[in-house]
Amino acid sequence: MVEGTATVTLQGTGAGSTATADAPSSPGIFPLALKPAQAGRCKLVFTVHTGIFTDTLIIDGLSVYAD
């Protein structure tokens, strides 16, 4: 994949946290980084949009730790 956008959202830790990459840094690699605002249980949602498809991966039941 050489074009498209990717978004990762951390839901359930206060206000949440979102990062978006407007293009891959190399084919298939989207640089994304999150910094959670607080510890707690959360859901991580990855969404990739291209001119051909949109795909979403949801990982539920994650724990964010204060350290």
MARMIGU-49271 format. One record per residue: residue number from 1; residue in one letter; chain; y negated, x negated, z of N, C-alpha, C in turn. Coordinates in steps of 0.05 Angstrom, whole numbers, plus 32768, in hexadecimal, padded with zeros to 4 digits. Each point is the difference from the previous one (the first is absolute). Layout:
N
ATOM rofi bafi vomar   nv   nu   nw  cav  cau  caw   cv   cu   cw
ATOM  NUM    a     A    Y    X    Z    Y    X    Z    Y    X    Z
...
//
This chain:
67
ATOM rofi bafi vomar   nv   nu   nw  cav  cau  caw   cv   cu   cw
ATOM    1    m     A 8017 7FEF 8000 7FE9 8011 8000 7FE7 7FEE 8000
ATOM    2    v     A 7FF0 8002 7FEC 7FE9 7FEF 7FFD 7FE6 800F 8002
ATOM    3    e     A 8001 801A 8004 7FE7 8010 8005 8006 8017 8013
ATOM    4    g     A 7FEB 800B 800B 8003 8016 8013 7FF2 7FFA 801A
ATOM    5    t     A 8003 8013 8013 7FF5 7FFC 801B 8015 8006 8014
ATOM    6    a     A 7FFD 7FF5 8018 8012 8005 8016 7FF0 8005 8019
ATOM    7    t     A 8009 8013 800F 7FF2 8007 8019 8015 8001 8016
ATOM    8    v     A 7FFA 7FF5 8017 8011 8002 8018 7FEF 800C 8016
ATOM    9    t     A 800B 8014 800E 7FF2 800E 8015 8012 8000 8019
ATOM   10    l     A 7FF5 7FF9 8016 800D 8002 801A 7FF6 8019 800D
ATOM   11    q     A 8011 8014 8005 7FF7 8019 800B 800C 8003 801C
ATOM   12    g     A 7FEF 800B 8012 800A 8006 801B 7FF7 7FED 8016
ATOM   13    t     A 7FF0 7FED 7FF9 7FF5 7FED 8014 7FE2 8004 8002
ATOM   14    g     A 7FF8 8015 800D 7FE3 8006 8002 7FF5 8008 7FE6
ATOM   15    a     A 7FEC 7FF2 7FF6 7FF3 8007 7FE6 8010 7FF8 7FE8
ATOM   16    g     A 8015 7FF0 8005 8011 7FF7 7FE9 7FF3 7FE8 7FF3
ATOM   17    s     A 800D 7FF6 7FEB 7FF6 7FE9 7FF2 800A 8001 7FE4
ATOM   18    t     A 7FEF 7FF9 7FEC 8008 8001 7FE4 7FF6 7FE7 7FF2
ATOM   19    a     A 8011 7FF6 7FEE 7FF9 7FEA 7FEE 8008 8007 7FE4
ATOM   20    t     A 7FEF 7FF8 7FED 8006 8005 7FE3 7FFC 7FE7 7FF0
ATOM   21    a     A 8013 7FFB 7FEE 7FFE 7FEB 7FEC 7FFB 800D 7FE5
ATOM   22    d     A 7FEB 7FF8 7FF3 7FF9 800C 7FE6 8010 7FF5 7FE9
ATOM   23    a     A 800E 7FEB 8004 8011 7FF4 7FEB 8014 7FEC 800E
ATOM   24    p     A 8016 7FFB 7FF3 8013 7FEC 800C 7FF4 7FE4 7FFD
ATOM   25    s     A 8006 7FEF 8014 7FF7 7FE4 7FFE 8012 7FF0 7FED
ATOM   26    s     A 8018 8008 7FFD 8013 7FF6 7FEC 8013 8018 7FFA
ATOM   27    p     A 800F 7FFF 7FEB 8010 8018 7FF8 8011 800B 8018
ATOM   28    g     A 7FFA 8019 8007 800F 800E 8015 7FF8 7FFA 801C
ATOM   29    i     A 7FEC 7FEE 8004 7FF8 7FF8 801B 7FE4 800A 8005
ATOM   30    f     A 7FFD 8013 8014 7FE6 800A 8007 7FF9 7FF6 801C
ATOM   31    p     A 7FEA 7FF1 8003 7FF9 7FF5 801A 7FF3 8016 8011
ATOM   32    l     A 800E 8006 8016 7FF6 8015 8012 8003 7FF6 801D
ATOM   33    a     A 7FEC 8006 8010 8000 7FF8 801C 7FF4 8016 8011
ATOM   34    l     A 800D 8006 8017 7FF6 8014 8012 7FFB 7FF3 801B
ATOM   35    k     A 7FEC 800B 800E 7FFC 7FF8 801C 7FFD 8019 8010
ATOM   36    p     A 8016 8008 800E 8000 8019 800F 7FEB 7FFF 8017
ATOM   37    a     A 7FF4 8017 8005 7FEB 8003 8014 800B 8001 801C
ATOM   38    q     A 8019 800A 8003 800C 8002 801B 801E 8001 7FFD
ATOM   39    a     A 800E 7FFB 8016 801D 8001 8002 800A 801D 8000
ATOM   40    g     A 8019 8004 7FF8 800C 801B 8000 8014 8004 7FEA
ATOM   41    r     A 800B 8018 7FFF 8013 8007 7FEB 7FF1 8007 7FE7
ATOM   42    c     A 800B 7FFA 7FE9 7FF1 8005 7FE7 8013 8005 7FE9
ATOM   43    k     A 7FF4 8006 7FE9 800D 8003 7FE7 7FF2 7FEE 7FEC
ATOM   44    l     A 800F 7FF2 7FEF 7FF4 7FEF 7FEC 8006 800C 7FE5
ATOM   45    v     A 7FEA 8005 7FF0 8002 800D 7FE6 7FF6 7FED 7FEB
ATOM   46    f     A 8012 7FF9 7FED 7FF9 7FF0 7FE9 7FFF 8012 7FE7
ATOM   47    t     A 7FEA 7FFE 7FF1 7FFE 800F 7FE7 7FF7 7FED 7FE9
ATOM   48    v     A 800F 8001 7FEA 7FFA 7FF0 7FE9 7FF9 8013 7FE9
ATOM   49    h     A 7FE9 7FFB 7FF3 7FF7 8010 7FE9 7FFF 7FED 7FE7
ATOM   50    t     A 800C 8009 7FEB 7FFD 7FF2 7FE6 7FF9 8015 7FEB
ATOM   51    g     A 7FFC 7FF7 7FE8 7FFB 8013 7FEA 8018 8011 7FF9
ATOM   52    i     A 8018 7FF7 800A 8019 800D 7FF9 800B 8011 8017
ATOM   53    f     A 7FFC 7FF7 8019 800C 800F 8017 7FF0 7FFC 8019
ATOM   54    t     A 8006 8011 8014 7FF6 7FFD 801B 8019 8002 8012
ATOM   55    d     A 8003 7FED 8012 8017 8001 8012 7FF7 7FFB 801C
ATOM   56    t     A 800D 800D 8013 7FF8 7FFE 801D 8019 7FFA 8010
ATOM   57    l     A 7FFE 7FED 8012 8015 7FF8 8013 7FF5 8005 801C
ATOM   58    i     A 800E 800F 8010 7FF8 8006 801B 8014 7FF4 8014
ATOM   59    i     A 7FF6 7FF0 8013 8010 7FF5 8015 7FF6 800C 801A
ATOM   60    d     A 8011 8010 800C 7FF8 800E 8019 800C 7FF3 8018
ATOM   61    g     A 7FF4 8005 8017 800C 7FF7 801A 7FFB 7FE2 8006
ATOM   62    l     A 7FEA 7FF5 7FF5 7FFA 7FE4 8006 7FF0 7FFE 801A
ATOM   63    s     A 8003 7FE9 800D 7FF0 7FFB 8018 7FEC 7FEA 7FFB
ATOM   64    v     A 7FE7 8004 8008 7FEB 7FEC 7FFF 7FFC 7FF7 801D
ATOM   65    y     A 8001 7FE5 8004 7FFC 7FF5 801A 7FE5 7FF3 8003
ATOM   66    a     A 7FF6 8000 8019 7FE5 7FF6 8005 7FFD 7FE2 7FFB
ATOM   67    d     A 8016 7FF1 8002 7FFE 7FE3 7FFB 8008 7FF9 7FE5
//
